Amino acid sequence: MTLTPLSREQQLEQLINSAPKEMSPSHDLWQGIEKRMDKPLMSPTRQSQHGRLWAIAASFIMLVALGYSQLPYFNQLTTQQTELAQNSAMPAQSGDAALQLLLTQIAASHQAQVDNLEQTTNALAWQTSSFSAPVEQGLAELRRAATQIYQALQANPTDKQLWQLWLWVQQRELDLLQQGQKLPIKNSTQGNIL
């Protein structure tokens, strides 16, 4: 025998009406709350202090390691900033001539960075990797774009967007060279004797 939807609703209404209007706890909870409120706050134990010291020491070591790993990039950046500061401290020249000089100096600085990256021990080894073709293609495209932007900047050295684009392309070239050096190296084991 199935119940009709109306009888189910009636049963539900009866159950709701017969349920108690409020419920009281089985025992008084307020006494336990008062006891906890009267207790003083616990001071940190030696173990938690020891753990904090280790966490601080580990954080400091990580910061030092990160700073040390970024040191070459920081040195390159400070060198470029020093050159830019020296150029801005130069006596006032005609606007375009000063920008042309700055353009030449930045190009020379960038080329020195590229040469430095290409002279590292992994510079030639990554080119033997099977993954090097896309990296080499990307480098070629970036270098072509940098050349075209450089020529456009020589014609119009006051264009801020061209400057930003040129500096961005140069940075991407450096980044790609660094990524290429991290590629796995395919070593030839032919002729090696164990």
Secondary structure, DSSP 8 states (H G I E B T S, - for coil): ----HHHHHHHHHHHHHHS-S----SS--HHHHHHHHHS------HHHHHHHHHHHHHHHHHHHHHHHHTHHHHHHHHHHHHHHHHHHHS----HHHHHHHHHHHHHHHHHHHHHHHHTSTTTTGGGGSTTHHHHHHHHHHHHHHHHHHHHHHHH-TT-HHHHHHHHHHHHHHHHHHHHHHTS------TT---
